[in-house]
């Protein structure tokens, strides 16, 4: 088989531009980018893929997923969720430490890398989790290989809360790599939950979730994280921002590559609002909570104004029967990787936001913020991680086409107007119109730190 592939007739979306062109892949790298029709005969024996006017984008880098392996594989596995991610145009992911056992030491972290080497369809890295007493382990990680340190400054699935002030100070002071935080103030949440239990008993409803895990809880914790980062000159990335209030903690006055504090927004906070609890209930119960329409609009404004930087999924599957439990016993989180690109593309089209902004938030900016080596852009010499997104093929989410092991999606019965048709990873066509290269496996991400 030819070792080179030419993608022709594409609308290339890259680095603030959309232009008609072609991309030549040689082995695992991008060899040439053509802005005029290439002389195909001069390229020798090559595979040719006609993009038919689809958008050709860099592969998505999702900086926050929970693939549940090891220990929670009744919900998800690295194999199943990376496969679903690739179908959605995600070519690289960074996975969270709240598994069983938790990735809070080097041995458990290496176990995940070994599982991914055998089973992951996409490229991968893993966070080491911080605790109140594992500072010595955090000091052992290799910043060129490990995406970051995850600090739960609010408790969530897995209960890895870091609530000791001295421990927090030491983590921020001594970290030699990026610190990523889940920010919700625990005391505020506990007090709110106590109030709601006194009023409703066990009959708290899903639409009370954003009142329990409220604006104040998010702002207080995010403010605390940014203050710690400024005090200790820590590279901080605040995950899944959900409120208008938190936007004030971030700035657009410097280029992303020079920012020491960056902010991420998740797809569900850009799509759903508190009104959706009445129809979807616990199936849109996330931590932090989906909040008001005004918050959603503020997050969109902050993204388009470069105050916030990255869009991710916080993909966190649970079984349907778990989500169907009463509010107090239903876990938070939901599956998103298969449909995040479609959701963001549809939202951008509806809002008249040029598609190159989406590519910045989901491809370029994660690469810049985390210093991912040779990925996130369509550039000669970079890895050929690419996705073709058709603007003319509609796609209705149904039980029959959901690839998550948990078997459900918050987008069920929704029809997207765009569809990912091809996903290339390290130069190989891994996904094409519902078919996978089943024996392909991704590579560990490397970081220029």
C-alpha positions as CSV (number, residue, x, y, z in Angstrom):
1,X,0.0,0.0,0.0
2,X,1.2,3.6,-0.7
3,X,2.7,5.3,2.4
4,X,1.3,8.7,1.3
5,X,-2.2,10.0,1.3
6,X,-3.5,13.1,-0.3
7,X,-6.7,14.8,1.0
8,X,-8.1,17.0,-1.8
9,X,-10.9,19.4,-2.3
10,X,-11.0,20.4,1.4
11,X,-12.0,23.6,3.1
12,X,-9.0,23.8,5.4
13,X,-9.8,25.4,8.8
14,X,-6.5,26.3,10.4
15,X,-4.8,29.2,12.3
16,X,-7.6,31.8,11.7
17,X,-8.2,31.0,8.1
18,X,-10.6,28.9,6.0
19,X,-9.3,28.2,2.5
20,X,-9.6,25.6,-0.2
21,X,-6.6,23.2,-0.4
22,X,-5.1,19.8,-0.1
23,X,-2.9,18.1,2.5
24,X,-0.3,15.4,1.8
25,X,0.4,12.9,4.5
26,X,3.6,10.9,4.5
27,X,3.7,8.1,7.1
28,X,2.6,9.8,10.4
29,X,3.4,13.4,9.4
30,X,1.9,16.2,7.3
31,X,4.4,16.6,4.4
32,X,2.8,19.3,2.3
33,X,-0.1,21.8,2.4
34,X,-1.3,23.0,-1.0
35,X,-3.4,26.1,-1.5
36,X,-3.6,25.4,-5.3
37,X,-4.5,22.1,-7.0
38,X,-1.5,19.9,-6.7
39,X,0.1,18.1,-9.6
40,X,-1.1,14.6,-8.5
41,X,1.0,12.8,-11.1
42,X,4.2,14.2,-9.7
43,X,3.4,12.8,-6.2
44,X,3.8,9.2,-7.3
45,X,1.9,6.2,-5.9
46,X,-0.5,7.8,-3.3
47,X,-3.9,7.2,-1.8
48,X,-6.4,10.0,-2.6
49,X,-9.3,11.0,-0.5
50,X,-11.7,13.5,-1.9
51,X,-13.0,15.7,0.9
52,X,-15.9,17.0,-1.3
53,X,-15.8,20.4,0.2
54,X,-15.9,19.3,3.8
55,X,-14.0,21.2,6.5
56,X,-10.6,19.7,7.2
57,X,-9.5,20.5,10.7
58,X,-6.7,19.5,13.1
59,X,-7.8,16.6,15.3
60,X,-9.4,17.7,18.5
61,X,-7.4,17.6,21.8
62,X,-9.7,17.0,24.7
63,X,-8.0,18.1,27.9
64,X,-10.5,16.6,30.3
65,X,-12.1,13.1,30.1
66,X,-12.9,10.3,32.6
67,X,-12.6,7.0,30.8
68,X,-13.2,5.0,34.1
69,X,-10.4,2.5,33.7
70,X,-9.2,0.8,35.9
71,X,-11.8,-0.1,38.5
72,X,-14.9,1.3,37.0
73,X,-15.1,-0.5,33.7
74,X,-18.8,-1.4,34.1
75,X,-19.3,2.3,33.1
76,X,-16.5,2.7,30.5
77,X,-13.1,1.6,29.3
78,X,-10.2,3.3,27.6
79,X,-10.9,1.1,24.5
80,X,-14.7,1.9,24.2
81,X,-14.5,5.6,25.0
82,X,-11.4,6.3,22.9
83,X,-13.2,4.6,20.0
84,X,-16.2,6.8,20.5
85,X,-13.9,9.8,20.7
86,X,-12.3,9.1,17.4
87,X,-15.7,8.8,15.7
88,X,-16.3,12.3,17.0
89,X,-13.1,13.7,15.7
90,X,-11.1,13.6,18.9
91,X,-7.5,12.4,18.2
92,X,-5.9,13.1,21.6
93,X,-7.2,13.0,25.2
94,X,-6.0,13.8,28.7
95,X,-7.6,11.5,31.3
96,X,-8.4,12.2,34.9
97,X,-7.1,10.4,38.1
98,X,-10.4,9.5,39.9
99,X,-10.4,5.8,39.0
100,X,-9.9,2.8,41.2
101,X,-7.2,2.8,42.3
102,X,-6.7,6.5,42.0
103,X,-3.8,7.8,40.0
104,X,-2.1,9.5,43.0
105,X,1.2,7.7,42.7
106,X,3.6,6.9,39.9
107,X,2.8,3.1,39.9
108,X,-0.9,3.7,39.4
109,X,-0.2,6.3,36.8
110,X,2.0,4.0,34.8
111,X,-0.7,1.3,34.9
112,X,-2.9,3.7,32.9
113,X,-0.2,4.4,30.3
114,X,0.2,0.6,29.9
115,X,-3.6,0.1,29.4
116,X,-3.7,2.9,26.8
117,X,-0.7,1.6,24.9
118,X,-2.7,-1.7,24.4
119,X,-6.2,-0.3,24.0
120,X,-6.5,3.3,23.1
121,X,-7.6,4.3,19.6
122,X,-6.5,7.9,20.2
123,X,-3.3,9.6,21.5
124,X,-3.2,9.9,25.3
125,X,-1.9,11.4,28.4
126,X,-2.9,11.1,32.1
127,X,-3.1,13.5,35.0
128,X,-1.7,12.6,38.4
129,X,-4.1,13.4,41.1
130,X,-3.2,15.5,44.1
131,X,-4.2,14.6,47.7
132,X,-3.6,16.2,51.0
133,X,-0.5,14.1,51.5
134,X,1.1,13.0,48.2
135,X,3.4,15.9,47.5
136,X,6.5,13.6,47.2
137,X,4.7,11.5,44.5
138,X,3.8,14.7,42.5
139,X,7.4,15.6,42.4
140,X,8.3,12.3,40.6
141,X,6.3,13.0,37.4
142,X,7.9,13.7,34.1
143,X,6.5,17.1,32.8
144,X,7.4,16.1,29.2
145,X,5.1,13.1,29.4
146,X,2.4,13.8,32.0
147,X,-0.2,16.4,31.0
148,X,-0.6,17.9,34.5
149,X,-1.6,17.6,38.2
150,X,-5.3,17.5,38.9
151,X,-6.5,19.2,42.1
152,X,-10.1,18.7,43.2
153,X,-10.8,21.9,45.2
154,X,-14.4,20.6,45.4
155,X,-15.4,17.0,45.9
156,X,-16.9,15.1,43.0
157,X,-17.0,11.6,41.7
158,X,-14.2,9.7,43.5
159,X,-13.9,12.0,46.5
160,X,-10.4,13.2,46.0
161,X,-11.0,16.6,47.7
162,X,-7.9,18.5,48.7
163,X,-9.1,20.7,51.5
164,X,-5.9,21.3,53.6
165,X,-4.6,24.8,53.1
166,X,-1.0,23.8,53.7
167,X,-1.3,21.0,51.2
168,X,-2.7,23.4,48.6
169,X,0.0,25.9,49.2
170,X,2.7,23.2,48.7
171,X,1.1,21.8,45.6
172,X,1.0,25.2,44.0
173,X,4.4,26.2,45.3
174,X,6.3,23.1,44.2
175,X,4.5,21.9,41.0
176,X,6.9,21.6,38.1
177,X,4.1,21.3,35.6
178,X,0.6,22.6,34.9
179,X,-2.0,22.4,37.7
180,X,-5.6,21.8,36.6
181,X,-8.3,22.5,39.2
182,X,-11.9,21.5,39.8
183,X,-13.2,24.6,41.6
184,X,-16.2,24.4,43.8
185,X,-16.2,25.6,47.5
186,X,-17.0,22.6,49.6
187,X,-18.3,24.6,52.7
188,X,-20.8,26.5,50.5
189,X,-22.1,23.4,48.9
190,X,-22.5,21.6,52.3
191,X,-24.4,24.5,53.7
192,X,-26.7,24.8,50.7
193,X,-27.3,21.0,50.7
194,X,-28.2,21.2,54.4
195,X,-30.8,23.9,53.7
196,X,-32.4,22.0,50.8
197,X,-32.5,18.8,52.9
198,X,-34.3,20.7,55.7
199,X,-36.8,22.0,53.2
200,X,-37.3,19.0,50.8
201,X,-36.0,16.0,52.7
202,X,-35.1,13.3,50.2
203,X,-37.3,14.9,47.5
204,X,-34.6,17.3,46.2
205,X,-35.1,17.6,42.5
206,X,-32.5,17.8,39.7
207,X,-33.4,21.5,39.0
208,X,-32.2,22.3,42.5
209,X,-28.7,21.2,41.5
210,X,-27.5,24.7,40.3
211,X,-28.8,26.2,43.5
212,X,-26.9,23.8,45.7
213,X,-23.7,23.9,43.7
214,X,-24.3,27.6,43.0
215,X,-22.5,30.6,41.6
216,X,-20.9,31.5,44.9
217,X,-19.4,28.0,45.4
218,X,-17.8,28.2,41.9
219,X,-16.5,31.8,42.2
220,X,-15.1,31.4,45.7
221,X,-13.1,28.3,44.7
222,X,-11.9,29.7,41.4
223,X,-10.8,32.9,43.0
224,X,-8.9,30.9,45.6
225,X,-7.1,28.9,42.9
226,X,-6.2,32.0,40.9
227,X,-4.8,33.7,44.0
228,X,-2.7,30.7,44.9
229,X,-1.4,30.6,41.3
230,X,-0.5,34.3,41.3
231,X,1.2,33.9,44.8
232,X,3.3,31.0,43.8
233,X,3.7,31.7,40.1
234,X,2.1,28.4,39.2
235,X,0.9,27.5,35.7
236,X,-2.8,27.1,36.4
237,X,-5.6,25.8,34.2
238,X,-9.1,26.1,35.7
239,X,-11.4,23.4,34.4
240,X,-15.1,23.5,33.4
241,X,-16.0,27.1,34.3
242,X,-19.8,27.5,34.5
243,X,-20.7,31.0,35.7
244,X,-20.6,34.5,34.5
245,X,-19.0,35.6,37.8
246,X,-15.8,33.5,37.2
247,X,-15.1,35.2,33.9
248,X,-13.8,38.3,35.8
249,X,-10.9,36.2,37.1
250,X,-9.4,35.8,33.7
251,X,-7.8,38.1,31.1
252,X,-7.5,38.6,27.4
253,X,-4.7,41.1,27.7
254,X,-1.8,38.7,26.8
255,X,-1.5,36.0,24.1
256,X,-2.4,32.5,25.1
257,X,1.2,31.3,24.9
258,X,2.1,33.9,27.6
259,X,-0.8,33.3,29.9
260,X,0.0,31.7,33.3
261,X,-3.7,31.3,34.1
262,X,-6.0,29.8,31.6
263,X,-9.7,28.8,31.6
264,X,-11.7,25.9,30.1
265,X,-15.4,25.7,29.3
266,X,-17.2,22.4,28.6
267,X,-19.6,21.6,25.9
268,X,-22.6,21.0,28.2
269,X,-22.2,24.5,29.8
270,X,-22.3,26.0,26.4
271,X,-25.3,24.0,25.3
272,X,-27.8,23.3,28.1
273,X,-29.3,25.7,30.7
274,X,-31.2,25.2,34.0
275,X,-34.5,25.0,32.0
276,X,-33.3,21.6,30.6
277,X,-33.4,19.9,34.0
278,X,-37.2,19.7,33.7
279,X,-36.9,17.4,30.7
280,X,-33.5,15.7,31.1
281,X,-33.3,15.5,34.9
282,X,-30.2,13.8,36.3
283,X,-29.0,13.1,32.8
284,X,-27.6,16.6,32.7
285,X,-26.4,16.6,36.3
286,X,-22.8,17.6,36.2
287,X,-20.4,19.1,38.7
288,X,-20.1,22.0,38.3
289,X,-23.8,22.4,37.6
290,X,-25.4,23.6,34.3
291,X,-26.7,27.0,35.3
292,X,-28.7,29.9,33.9
293,X,-28.9,31.1,30.3
294,X,-27.1,34.3,31.3
295,X,-24.2,32.2,32.4
296,X,-24.1,30.3,29.2
297,X,-24.1,33.5,27.2
298,X,-21.3,35.0,29.3
299,X,-19.2,31.9,28.7
300,X,-19.7,32.2,24.9
301,X,-18.8,35.9,25.1
302,X,-15.6,35.1,27.1
303,X,-14.6,32.5,24.5
304,X,-15.1,34.7,21.5
305,X,-13.3,37.5,23.3
306,X,-10.2,35.3,24.1
307,X,-10.8,35.7,27.9
308,X,-11.4,32.0,28.2
309,X,-9.3,29.6,26.1
310,X,-10.3,25.9,25.7
311,X,-13.4,23.9,25.1
312,X,-13.4,20.3,26.4
313,X,-16.0,17.7,27.3
314,X,-15.4,16.4,30.9
315,X,-16.7,13.2,29.4
316,X,-17.8,11.2,32.5
317,X,-20.1,8.3,31.8
318,X,-22.4,6.5,34.3
319,X,-24.9,3.7,33.6
320,X,-28.5,4.8,32.8
321,X,-29.8,3.1,35.9
322,X,-27.4,5.1,38.1
323,X,-28.6,8.4,36.5
324,X,-32.2,7.3,37.0
325,X,-31.8,7.2,40.8
326,X,-33.3,10.0,42.9
327,X,-31.3,13.2,42.9
328,X,-29.3,12.6,46.1
329,X,-28.0,9.2,44.9
330,X,-27.6,9.9,41.2
331,X,-24.0,10.5,40.2
332,X,-22.8,13.6,38.4
333,X,-21.4,13.4,34.9
334,X,-22.3,12.3,31.4
335,X,-20.8,11.0,28.1
336,X,-19.9,13.6,25.4
337,X,-16.8,12.7,23.4
338,X,-18.6,11.3,20.4
339,X,-20.7,14.4,19.8
340,X,-18.7,17.3,21.1
341,X,-17.5,18.5,17.7
342,X,-21.0,18.3,16.2
343,X,-22.5,20.2,19.2
344,X,-19.9,22.9,19.0
345,X,-20.1,23.1,15.2
346,X,-23.9,23.4,15.2
347,X,-23.7,26.0,18.0
348,X,-21.2,28.1,16.0
349,X,-23.3,27.9,12.9
350,X,-26.4,29.0,14.8
351,X,-24.5,31.9,16.4
352,X,-22.7,32.9,13.1
353,X,-19.3,32.2,14.7
354,X,-16.7,31.4,12.0
355,X,-15.5,27.8,12.2
356,X,-11.9,28.8,12.8
357,X,-12.9,29.9,16.3
358,X,-14.0,26.3,17.1
359,X,-10.7,25.0,15.8
360,X,-8.8,27.5,18.1
361,X,-10.8,26.4,21.2
362,X,-10.7,22.7,20.6
363,X,-7.4,22.1,18.7
364,X,-4.9,25.0,18.7
365,X,-5.5,26.3,22.2
366,X,-5.2,23.0,24.1
367,X,-2.0,22.4,22.2
368,X,-0.7,25.8,23.2
369,X,-2.0,25.8,26.8
370,X,-0.5,22.4,27.5
371,X,2.5,22.7,25.2
372,X,1.6,19.6,23.3
373,X,4.4,18.7,20.9
374,X,3.7,18.8,17.2
375,X,-0.1,18.5,17.4
376,X,-3.2,20.7,17.3
377,X,-2.3,22.4,14.0
378,X,-2.2,21.7,10.3
379,X,1.4,22.4,9.8
380,X,4.1,20.7,7.7
381,X,6.2,18.5,9.9
382,X,3.4,18.1,12.5
383,X,1.7,14.8,13.2
384,X,-1.2,14.1,10.8
385,X,-4.0,14.2,13.3
386,X,-6.9,15.4,11.1
387,X,-10.7,15.3,10.9
388,X,-13.1,15.9,8.0
389,X,-16.4,17.4,9.1
390,X,-19.2,17.5,6.6
391,X,-21.4,20.6,6.7
392,X,-24.1,18.9,4.6
393,X,-24.6,15.4,6.2
394,X,-27.2,15.5,9.0
395,X,-26.9,13.0,11.9
396,X,-29.6,12.1,14.5
397,X,-28.3,10.6,17.7
398,X,-30.0,7.4,18.6
399,X,-29.4,4.3,20.7
400,X,-28.3,2.5,17.6
401,X,-25.4,4.8,16.8
402,X,-24.1,5.6,20.3
403,X,-20.7,4.1,20.9
404,X,-20.3,4.7,24.6
405,X,-20.2,1.7,26.8
406,X,-22.9,3.2,29.0
407,X,-25.2,3.3,25.9
408,X,-26.8,6.8,26.3
409,X,-26.2,10.4,25.4
410,X,-27.7,13.7,26.6
411,X,-28.1,14.5,22.9
412,X,-30.4,11.5,22.1
413,X,-33.0,12.3,19.4
414,X,-31.2,15.5,18.5
415,X,-30.3,16.0,14.8
416,X,-27.0,17.7,14.2
417,X,-26.5,19.4,10.8
418,X,-22.8,18.4,10.6
419,X,-21.1,15.0,10.7
420,X,-17.5,13.9,11.1
421,X,-16.7,11.5,8.3
422,X,-13.0,10.8,8.5
423,X,-10.5,10.8,11.4
424,X,-6.8,10.5,10.8
425,X,-4.4,9.8,13.7
426,X,-0.6,9.8,13.2
427,X,-1.2,9.6,9.5
428,X,-3.6,6.6,9.5
429,X,-7.2,6.7,8.5
430,X,-8.6,5.3,11.8
431,X,-12.3,6.2,11.2
432,X,-14.3,6.5,8.0
433,X,-18.1,6.8,7.8
434,X,-18.8,4.4,10.7
435,X,-15.9,2.0,10.0
436,X,-12.8,1.7,12.2
437,X,-9.2,0.5,11.7
438,X,-9.7,-1.8,14.7
439,X,-6.0,-2.7,15.2
440,X,-4.8,0.9,15.3
441,X,-3.5,2.3,18.6
442,X,-2.5,5.8,19.5
443,X,0.7,7.2,20.9
444,X,1.5,8.9,24.2
445,X,1.4,12.6,24.0
446,X,4.7,14.5,24.6
447,X,4.9,18.1,25.9
448,X,7.5,20.8,25.2
449,X,8.3,21.6,28.8
